[in-house]
Amino acid sequence: MVKLVLLHKAGSIYDDEPDRVYDFPRTYLRAVEEGVGDWVVYYEPVKAGPRGYFAVAKIARVVVNPGVKGRYLALIEPGSFLPFDREVPRLVEGRPWEAALTGLDGGPAFGGAVQLAVRRLPEAEFAAIVRAGLPVDLEALEARRYEPTGPIVYDLTIPFERPVIERLVSRPYRDVAFRRKVREAYDYRCAMSGLRLRNGGGRPEVNAAHIRPVERQGSDAVRNGLALSGTLHWMFDRGLLSVAEDHTILVSRNKVPTEVSDRLIVASRRLVLPKDQRDWPHPENLKWHRENVFGQISLDGPSPWD
């Protein structure tokens, strides 16, 4: 097994969906097959935008792309995809993170490896990039989110060690990372009520809800999340609410009184979406929720409005 860097850009003509599948040509088949069962880092090429390294995932297996001759699909292990808490720039102090992209003068090289859509990534470089994007003290960072902070300092000298992988598979750690990214994408505003509520300490009172639960093959991608207030999160998880393909909010009328939905849901009856369209809910995730959760869960006990 070997760790890899996979180039990805939003709006690709290929069948790329970072938390599910990566489309690539035969040229990279050997390298990707070596990466099966191991972790990859996603990287946005310079011409596509400013993100640099932006997520991590694990390759489950490789299959032939049935729709395009000469192309293959790397299937991502369900539940392994995790966006970085902070996107990692291509260069730090003028140097690339990857030795393969470094010129003789220590600066960035040009051509050759820089153009490869799939690159092998040494363990130490993988660890350094992940540490920069998913800090060890993420829970503490969340607690200090509303306190003044100094500039971010990247440490390139930390060698690879097991705790990096332990964080990537830790459910509590992933929950914090998911919550931070989803709430930030929605500007701490509930997608269904349109309200941005904060407590007395200035912290946002909004949850990050998985559209398709992780235990049902859902991912921790922002596109599988909605920022929701506590009550609306409860209603969404229990199938009292869902979202149509056009982002209209659906209400289970036989279970939710009209006066309750009128009071809780934004007047337009449509989701209040993130500014960045790349963070909008994925249509397949919304479809899954409509078909598998909406109106299908029996309610036990009192509801929040009783």
Kinemage of the C-alpha trace (Angstrom):
@kinemage 1
@onewidth
@group {chain A} dominant
@subgroup {mainchain}
@vectorlist {calphas} color= white
{ca met a 1} P 0.000 0.000 0.000
{ca val a 2} L 1.057 3.580 -0.563
{ca lys a 3} L -0.387 6.988 0.181
{ca leu a 4} L -1.294 9.232 -2.741
{ca val a 5} L -2.129 12.770 -3.761
{ca leu a 6} L -5.154 12.961 -6.074
{ca leu a 7} L -5.763 16.094 -8.116
{ca his a 8} L -9.398 17.166 -8.176
{ca lys a 9} L -11.230 20.263 -9.319
{ca ala a 10} L -14.893 21.134 -8.919
{ca gly a 11} L -16.843 20.891 -12.151
{ca ser a 12} L -14.543 18.225 -13.592
{ca ile a 13} L -15.769 16.559 -16.798
{ca tyr a 14} L -15.017 13.205 -15.170
{ca asp a 15} L -17.049 11.205 -12.644
{ca asp a 16} L -15.271 12.667 -9.634
{ca glu a 17} L -17.156 12.952 -6.354
{ca pro a 18} L -14.406 13.145 -3.706
{ca asp a 19} L -16.318 11.403 -0.913
{ca arg a 20} L -17.451 8.573 -3.211
{ca val a 21} L -15.379 8.034 -6.341
{ca tyr a 22} L -12.305 9.279 -8.200
{ca asp a 23} L -12.171 8.940 -12.004
{ca phe a 24} L -8.741 8.470 -13.605
{ca pro a 25} L -7.132 7.200 -16.850
{ca arg a 26} L -5.206 3.964 -17.370
{ca thr a 27} L -1.928 5.918 -17.039
{ca tyr a 28} L -2.359 6.020 -13.260
{ca leu a 29} L -3.835 2.546 -12.757
{ca arg a 30} L -0.725 0.994 -11.218
{ca ala a 31} L -0.239 3.845 -8.732
{ca val a 32} L -3.890 3.861 -7.669
{ca glu a 33} L -3.937 0.084 -7.264
{ca glu a 34} L -0.940 0.443 -4.947
{ca gly a 35} L -3.023 2.891 -2.921
{ca val a 36} L -5.962 0.539 -2.345
{ca gly a 37} L -6.542 0.219 1.391
{ca asp a 38} L -4.484 3.322 2.169
{ca trp a 39} L -5.134 7.036 2.538
{ca val a 40} L -5.076 9.777 -0.097
{ca val a 41} L -4.954 13.555 0.088
{ca tyr a 42} L -7.010 15.618 -2.356
{ca tyr a 43} L -5.331 18.550 -4.054
{ca glu a 44} L -6.808 21.301 -6.224
{ca pro a 45} L -4.522 22.215 -9.144
{ca val a 46} L -3.348 25.806 -9.418
{ca lys a 47} L -5.469 26.632 -12.473
{ca ala a 48} L -8.658 25.361 -10.802
{ca gly a 49} L -8.570 27.567 -7.718
{ca pro a 50} L -6.777 28.504 -4.506
{ca arg a 51} L -7.581 25.575 -2.219
{ca gly a 52} L -4.392 23.512 -2.373
{ca tyr a 53} L -4.740 20.355 -0.227
{ca phe a 54} L -8.319 20.180 1.013
{ca ala a 55} L -9.390 16.709 2.165
{ca val a 56} L -8.341 13.171 3.032
{ca ala a 57} L -9.986 9.820 2.208
{ca lys a 58} L -9.254 6.111 1.881
{ca ile a 59} L -9.414 4.034 -1.315
{ca ala a 60} L -11.512 0.876 -0.951
{ca arg a 61} L -11.088 -0.638 -4.416
{ca val a 62} L -10.610 0.112 -8.100
{ca val a 63} L -13.076 -0.806 -10.850
{ca val a 64} L -13.341 -0.188 -14.561
{ca asn a 65} L -15.389 2.888 -15.472
{ca pro a 66} L -18.270 1.260 -17.383
{ca gly a 67} L -19.134 4.457 -19.209
{ca val a 68} L -15.747 5.542 -20.569
{ca lys a 69} L -13.238 3.308 -22.313
{ca gly a 70} L -9.735 3.426 -20.844
{ca arg a 71} L -10.812 5.023 -17.560
{ca tyr a 72} L -11.113 3.606 -14.060
{ca leu a 73} L -12.850 4.494 -10.802
{ca ala a 74} L -11.243 4.503 -7.370
{ca leu a 75} L -14.105 3.840 -4.960
{ca ile a 76} L -13.733 5.681 -1.665
{ca glu a 77} L -14.233 3.722 1.545
{ca pro a 78} L -17.566 4.837 3.051
{ca gly a 79} L -17.093 7.082 6.061
{ca ser a 80} L -13.405 7.772 5.362
{ca phe a 81} L -13.644 11.111 3.518
{ca leu a 82} L -12.937 14.114 5.720
{ca pro a 83} L -12.458 17.713 4.552
{ca phe a 84} L -9.576 19.573 6.140
{ca asp a 85} L -10.516 21.999 8.860
{ca arg a 86} L -8.330 24.542 7.116
{ca glu a 87} L -7.217 24.134 3.542
{ca val a 88} L -3.471 23.711 3.279
{ca pro a 89} L -1.700 26.070 0.842
{ca arg a 90} L 0.539 24.587 -1.828
{ca leu a 91} L 3.587 26.315 -0.401
{ca val a 92} L 4.727 27.111 3.119
{ca glu a 93} L 7.505 29.644 3.453
{ca gly a 94} L 7.997 29.360 -0.301
{ca arg a 95} L 8.565 25.584 -0.245
{ca pro a 96} L 6.289 22.786 -1.474
{ca trp a 97} L 5.098 20.207 1.009
{ca glu a 98} L 6.079 17.433 -1.416
{ca ala a 99} L 9.747 16.748 -2.111
{ca ala a 100} L 8.756 15.556 -5.601
{ca leu a 101} L 7.548 19.085 -6.384
{ca thr a 102} L 10.650 20.817 -5.034
{ca gly a 103} L 13.301 22.286 -7.311
{ca leu a 104} L 17.042 22.305 -6.704
{ca asp a 105} L 16.780 25.759 -5.139
{ca gly a 106} L 14.228 24.575 -2.591
{ca gly a 107} L 11.399 26.398 -4.313
{ca pro a 108} L 8.608 24.919 -6.420
{ca ala a 109} L 9.565 22.902 -9.491
{ca phe a 110} L 7.764 23.184 -12.804
{ca gly a 111} L 6.480 20.545 -15.219
{ca gly a 112} L 7.018 16.809 -14.713
{ca ala a 113} L 5.634 15.622 -11.380
{ca val a 114} L 3.750 18.881 -10.901
{ca gln a 115} L 1.425 17.911 -13.750
{ca leu a 116} L 0.651 14.401 -12.500
{ca ala a 117} L -2.970 13.848 -11.467
{ca val a 118} L -1.907 11.000 -9.164
{ca arg a 119} L 1.274 11.224 -7.104
{ca arg a 120} L 2.775 8.875 -4.534
{ca leu a 121} L 3.182 10.576 -1.173
{ca pro a 122} L 5.797 9.604 1.444
{ca glu a 123} L 4.460 8.888 4.930
{ca ala a 124} L 6.179 11.873 6.549
{ca glu a 125} L 4.782 14.297 3.956
{ca phe a 126} L 1.313 12.804 4.347
{ca ala a 127} L 1.507 13.284 8.114
{ca ala a 128} L 2.719 16.881 7.799
{ca ile a 129} L -0.073 17.838 5.375
{ca val a 130} L -2.759 16.154 7.496
{ca arg a 131} L -1.470 17.817 10.658
{ca ala a 132} L -1.663 21.205 8.947
{ca gly a 133} L -5.193 20.575 7.704
{ca leu a 134} L -6.550 18.642 10.695
{ca pro a 135} L -4.744 19.844 13.822
{ca val a 136} L -4.203 17.520 16.770
{ca asp a 137} L -5.929 19.996 19.096
{ca leu a 138} L -9.054 20.446 16.963
{ca glu a 139} L -11.393 20.142 19.960
{ca ala a 140} L -9.451 22.873 21.764
{ca leu a 141} L -9.501 25.041 18.656
{ca glu a 142} L -13.283 24.707 18.567
{ca ala a 143} L -13.493 25.781 22.193
{ca arg a 144} L -11.317 28.820 21.430
{ca arg a 145} L -13.027 29.663 18.124
{ca tyr a 146} L -14.356 32.982 19.392
{ca glu a 147} L -11.187 34.097 21.121
{ca pro a 148} L -8.458 36.166 19.406
{ca thr a 149} L -5.826 33.951 17.804
{ca gly a 150} L -2.402 34.544 16.336
{ca pro a 151} L -1.227 33.599 12.847
{ca ile a 152} L -1.188 29.933 11.789
{ca val a 153} L 2.283 28.395 11.930
{ca tyr a 154} L 3.014 25.229 9.953
{ca asp a 155} L 5.603 22.759 11.248
{ca leu a 156} L 7.273 20.771 8.467
{ca thr a 157} L 9.579 18.816 10.761
{ca ile a 158} L 7.104 16.502 12.509
{ca pro a 159} L 7.643 12.879 11.363
{ca phe a 160} L 4.874 10.388 10.613
{ca glu a 161} L 3.447 8.639 13.683
{ca arg a 162} L 0.368 6.562 14.462
{ca pro a 163} L -1.757 9.314 16.118
{ca val a 164} L -2.371 10.901 12.693
{ca ile a 165} L -4.240 7.797 11.543
{ca glu a 166} L -5.962 7.425 14.899
{ca arg a 167} L -7.494 10.874 14.486
{ca leu a 168} L -8.657 10.055 10.968
{ca val a 169} L -10.637 7.059 12.220
{ca ser a 170} L -11.809 8.547 15.532
{ca arg a 171} L -15.545 9.223 15.459
{ca pro a 172} L -15.441 11.965 18.142
{ca tyr a 173} L -12.638 13.772 16.307
{ca arg a 174} L -14.433 13.444 12.951
{ca asp a 175} L -17.660 14.751 14.488
{ca val a 176} L -15.891 17.917 15.637
{ca ala a 177} L -14.272 18.367 12.207
{ca phe a 178} L -17.613 17.821 10.430
{ca arg a 179} L -19.453 20.219 12.734
{ca arg a 180} L -16.895 22.980 12.240
{ca lys a 181} L -16.933 22.732 8.435
{ca val a 182} L -20.715 22.517 8.062
{ca arg a 183} L -21.505 25.373 10.440
{ca glu a 184} L -18.841 27.524 8.820
{ca ala a 185} L -20.183 26.767 5.315
{ca tyr a 186} L -23.676 27.903 6.375
{ca asp a 187} L -22.282 30.958 8.162
{ca tyr a 188} L -23.658 29.555 11.459
{ca arg a 189} L -27.207 30.031 10.159
{ca cys a 190} L -29.913 27.361 10.301
{ca ala a 191} L -30.626 26.244 6.735
{ca met a 192} L -34.349 25.770 7.409
{ca ser a 193} L -35.273 28.612 9.761
{ca gly a 194} L -32.817 31.131 8.331
{ca leu a 195} L -31.929 32.192 11.881
{ca arg a 196} L -28.432 32.746 13.216
{ca leu a 197} L -28.816 32.297 16.959
{ca arg a 198} L -26.018 32.720 19.490
{ca asn a 199} L -25.893 32.069 23.212
{ca gly a 200} L -24.780 34.542 25.851
{ca gly a 201} L -21.119 33.719 25.171
{ca gly a 202} L -21.472 34.414 21.459
{ca arg a 203} L -21.351 30.754 20.395
{ca pro a 204} L -23.714 29.679 17.606
{ca glu a 205} L -26.724 27.581 18.601
{ca val a 206} L -26.813 25.501 15.424
{ca asn a 207} L -26.059 21.816 14.863
{ca ala a 208} L -24.424 20.013 11.944
{ca ala a 209} L -26.787 17.282 10.712
{ca his a 210} L -25.746 14.425 8.452
{ca ile a 211} L -28.239 14.079 5.600
{ca arg a 212} L -27.315 10.431 5.116
{ca pro a 213} L -26.024 9.025 8.424
{ca val a 214} L -22.480 7.697 8.548
{ca glu a 215} L -23.795 4.327 9.733
{ca arg a 216} L -25.898 4.202 6.549
{ca gln a 217} L -22.915 4.756 4.226
{ca gly a 218} L -22.999 8.546 4.527
{ca ser a 219} L -19.837 10.648 4.537
{ca asp a 220} L -18.452 13.562 6.537
{ca ala a 221} L -18.382 15.780 3.444
{ca val a 222} L -19.992 19.201 3.809
{ca arg a 223} L -22.303 18.203 0.925
{ca asn a 224} L -23.741 15.543 3.217
{ca gly a 225} L -24.512 18.081 5.913
{ca leu a 226} L -27.032 20.734 6.876
{ca ala a 227} L -26.704 23.377 9.574
{ca leu a 228} L -29.899 23.091 11.622
{ca ser a 229} L -31.247 24.357 14.918
{ca gly a 230} L -31.746 21.721 17.605
{ca thr a 231} L -35.495 21.284 17.032
{ca leu a 232} L -35.231 21.168 13.241
{ca his a 233} L -32.335 18.721 13.497
{ca trp a 234} L -34.547 16.441 15.619
{ca met a 235} L -37.373 16.731 13.073
{ca phe a 236} L -35.078 16.090 10.104
{ca asp a 237} L -33.525 12.978 11.657
{ca arg a 238} L -36.978 11.585 12.416
{ca gly a 239} L -38.316 12.108 8.923
{ca leu a 240} L -40.716 14.923 9.758
{ca leu a 241} L -38.815 17.154 7.344
{ca ser a 242} L -36.845 16.595 4.166
{ca val a 243} L -35.640 18.555 1.136
{ca ala a 244} L -36.785 18.332 -2.476
{ca glu a 245} L -34.422 18.369 -5.442
{ca asp a 246} L -35.071 22.117 -5.922
{ca his a 247} L -34.232 22.716 -2.217
{ca thr a 248} L -37.861 23.196 -1.204
{ca ile a 249} L -38.364 22.116 2.414
{ca leu a 250} L -40.796 19.199 2.666
{ca val a 251} L -43.008 18.767 5.737
{ca ser a 252} L -44.813 15.631 6.861
{ca arg a 253} L -48.221 17.303 7.173
{ca asn a 254} L -49.890 14.409 8.944
{ca lys a 255} L -47.320 14.595 11.767
{ca val a 256} L -46.354 18.270 11.970
{ca pro a 257} L -49.073 20.843 12.730
{ca thr a 258} L -49.196 23.690 10.211
{ca glu a 259} L -48.785 26.308 12.941
{ca val a 260} L -45.579 24.579 14.058
{ca ser a 261} L -43.997 24.430 10.579
{ca asp a 262} L -45.081 28.027 9.884
{ca arg a 263} L -43.326 29.152 13.045
{ca leu a 264} L -40.119 27.163 12.550
{ca ile a 265} L -39.430 27.257 8.815
{ca val a 266} L -38.273 30.215 6.734
{ca ala a 267} L -41.100 31.949 4.839
{ca ser a 268} L -39.692 31.057 1.399
{ca arg a 269} L -39.922 27.339 2.299
{ca arg a 270} L -36.555 26.835 0.623
{ca leu a 271} L -33.156 26.061 2.156
{ca val a 272} L -30.888 28.972 3.022
{ca leu a 273} L -27.808 27.685 1.192
{ca pro a 274} L -24.065 28.344 1.584
{ca lys a 275} L -22.520 31.056 -0.580
{ca asp a 276} L -20.122 28.542 -2.105
{ca gln a 277} L -22.110 26.249 -4.391
{ca arg a 278} L -19.539 23.509 -3.838
{ca asp a 279} L -20.971 23.214 -0.306
{ca trp a 280} L -24.600 22.819 -1.354
{ca pro a 281} L -26.240 19.509 -0.388
{ca his a 282} L -25.541 16.792 -2.925
{ca pro a 283} L -28.735 15.789 -4.802
{ca glu a 284} L -28.063 12.096 -4.186
{ca asn a 285} L -27.859 12.637 -0.441
{ca leu a 286} L -31.142 14.540 -0.421
{ca lys a 287} L -32.749 11.851 -2.565
{ca trp a 288} L -31.564 9.164 -0.128
{ca his a 289} L -33.129 11.032 2.796
{ca arg a 290} L -36.449 11.465 0.965
{ca glu a 291} L -36.583 7.789 0.038
{ca asn a 292} L -35.319 6.264 3.280
{ca val a 293} L -36.197 8.619 6.136
{ca phe a 294} L -38.937 11.104 5.227
{ca gly a 295} L -42.261 9.974 6.665
{ca gln a 296} L -40.937 6.508 7.505
{ca ile a 297} L -39.946 6.709 11.181
{ca ser a 298} L -42.494 6.125 13.919
{ca leu a 299} L -42.363 8.701 16.704
{ca asp a 300} L -42.198 7.586 20.314
{ca gly a 301} L -42.640 9.988 23.159
{ca pro a 302} L -43.501 13.682 23.083
{ca ser a 303} L -42.390 16.011 20.304
{ca pro a 304} L -40.496 19.254 21.034
{ca trp a 305} L -43.641 21.356 20.538
{ca asp a 306} L -45.901 19.300 22.846
